[in-house]
Amino acid sequence: MKGFSLTEKIEAIEAMFHRRVLTPYYRMRFSVVGKRFLVTGRIRVRGKISIGDDVILTQGSALLAWKGGVIKIGNNVFLNWTAVSSTVSVEIGNDVVISAGAVILDHDGYGLDGNPAIERPVKIGNHVWIGERAVILKGVTLGDNSVVGAASVVTHDVEPNTIVAGNPARKIRNTTGYTTCNGLGEVQ
Ligand SMILES: CC(C)(COP(=O)(O)OP(=O)(O)OC[C@H]1O[C@@H](n2cnc3c(N)ncnc32)[C@H](O)[C@@H]1OP(=O)(O)O)[C@@H](O)C(=O)NCCC(=O)NCCS
């Protein structure tokens, strides 16, 4: 590694550790995992989870399928420090980017007025981008090519080709093409 700075050497060692140690370890924790899977730090995993090809999970991500819950992740999906908690079903499509700190829940966790907690499946379509720290609540479907703004709280379905933002999330405008990622390569 001659000619490389100390920082570059440390980054290279970290990357090797992620590929050769962490990723093979976490591979064993999922019921189905596709090709070119990568985990870049410690994550939390529990229950019935299937993962497609070209999926990256960064440090701090949590995929928690509790009793009765199922999490299904498609191909070419990037989950950056994202929490997904399921007691029924969370389905994430293909070509999806979920930015840092986002949370997806298909249940309330606690029941109100003496009733059991409400649970409704969540579906994230294809070519969807969810901004940092957004929260997607029970029963929501995000249509294909939709975008959720940073720190938004999504309580209702989002139509395909639509950008929503705010709390509660409301439509800002329509999308006119796929979301792309400057500098990190085209991710969608
Ligand atoms: C949703 C988003 C993509 C929209 O970008 P845009 O098309 O440039 O939208 P604008 O900045 O023109 O905003 C349009 C309107 O929506 C509002 N808005 C935009 N993003 C918002 C958000 N996250 N929450 C609440 N309102 C928002 C703006 O205030 C503006 O309202 P106004 O017309 O009343 O002034 C962008 O604001 C955003 O949230 N990006 C996510 C950033 C992120 O998480 N990146 C992850 C890095 S990996």
The ligand as a Gaussian input file, in Angstrom:
#p B3LYP/6-31G(d) Opt

LIG

0 1
 C      -38.048000      16.976000      -1.051000
 C      -36.897000      17.671000      -1.755000
 C      -36.142000      16.658000      -2.655000
 C      -37.531000      18.752000      -2.601000
 O      -36.549000      19.510000      -3.208000
 P      -36.998000      20.671000      -4.260000
 O      -37.768000      20.075000      -5.384000
 O      -35.768000      21.418000      -4.591000
 O      -38.042000      21.510000      -3.440000
 P      -37.937000      23.021000      -2.953000
 O      -36.719000      23.216000      -2.105000
 O      -38.126000      23.891000      -4.148000
 O      -39.202000      23.142000      -1.981000
 C      -40.528000      23.234000      -2.470000
 C      -41.453000      23.506000      -1.278000
 O      -41.459000      22.344000      -0.435000
 C      -40.983000      22.658000       0.882000
 N      -40.112000      21.557000       1.312000
 C      -39.083000      21.019000       0.645000
 N      -38.542000      20.013000       1.329000
 C      -39.233000      19.922000       2.470000
 C      -39.140000      19.066000       3.599000
 N      -38.227000      18.095000       3.655000
 N      -40.038000      19.223000       4.584000
 C      -40.994000      20.193000       4.521000
 N      -41.132000      21.026000       3.477000
 C      -40.250000      20.903000       2.460000
 C      -40.203000      23.949000       0.710000
 O      -40.202000      24.697000       1.905000
 C      -40.991000      24.635000      -0.370000
 O      -42.152000      25.189000       0.179000
 P      -42.708000      26.643000      -0.314000
 O      -43.049000      26.441000      -1.768000
 O      -43.872000      26.868000       0.577000
 O      -41.567000      27.583000      -0.133000
 C      -35.867000      18.246000      -0.748000
 O      -36.371000      19.426000      -0.129000
 C      -35.492000      17.259000       0.353000
 O      -36.143000      17.114000       1.384000
 N      -34.398000      16.529000       0.066000
 C      -33.970000      15.433000       0.914000
 C      -32.518000      15.651000       1.340000
 C      -31.987000      14.384000       1.933000
 O      -32.523000      13.827000       2.848000
 N      -30.875000      13.926000       1.353000
 C      -30.301000      12.674000       1.736000
 C      -28.822000      12.737000       1.504000
 S      -28.222000      11.105000       1.240000

